[in-house]
């Protein structure tokens, strides 16, 4: 076997691997300028990195789990002494309120971005739709938790669920009429205002959230 | 205009300086992106994203390496990350097609060396393929590769050696054709 010749053949063949054509300089420069202009004028959407998304999601589920567990324990299984002790712990109510505060804060960011995006006439980013779907899941979890029994939070969570469900099923090439209907829903139910005032700055969940 | 002056002017936001920087480096960036992607559309996307990021982050360039090294580091990161996304998407597509019974055609006749070699390079792990592309095809030195891929020079040499060994192994049956 002639190893040298084999090596030579390989070296020649390697040079043909994905041989590039002439560089389309001007076309790419025009595209770069257009994209930079678009990015400068596009509204900023807060896109959480996957690791943060998972982290926040897991933390929220953990907090919810603890809250639900404590609620069930105090409702059914605990001894009178432990029930009394549990119900007197101020952290019980705070746990699920904290989870709710996190979800509502994220919802406020997503809805605000959605409206800004709609006003600018931009296309819906797929990551943005993903965020709406994530939030929809969290909102449904909250509705099934003790937070869903809170007379102040329940109507807000129900309205939020409807809005997020509408956004989540919106296709990337969204229909203007659908977007308009969603925005009308947000306005008519004053969802953004209620989200902003659900946990005023200085309230326990807001303070705890800041600490986290 | 020397490199440091050009960088200062780009940092100041001078459009002419940005174009000068682009013209000086675009060929090599595009060639690298094309060699890695094997597709004009993707190569254009990766090249454009490389320069957009470079202009956005030129303020963070500390001048410890050459500008070309910094640019090629961005280009390889953008290209390899982009290719991973494309690969995941194509894998899903292929799985769906296979499930539908659409894919899977007749296997073509015995491929020639170039085709076999292309397939063998495609099958290399990303880190090996990138070193082969940069060194053997685009003529980067091991020092340049090490700086762009944030690795030791020795690691670059070792990866190239392993990559070539893998290619020889994949094409071993072809070697017999040159027995005289």
Interface residues (C-beta under 8 A of the other chain):
Chain A: X1 X2 X3 X5 X6 X9 X10 X11 X13 X14 X15 X16 X17 X18 X20 X21 X23 X24 X25 X27 X28 X29 X31 X32 X35 X36 X39
Chain B: X19 X22 X23 X26 X27 X30 X31 X34 X35 X36 X37 X38 X40 X43 X44 X47 X48 X51 X52 X55 X113 X114 X117 X118 X121 X132 X133 X136 X137 X167 X168 X171 X174 X175 X176 X178 X179 X180
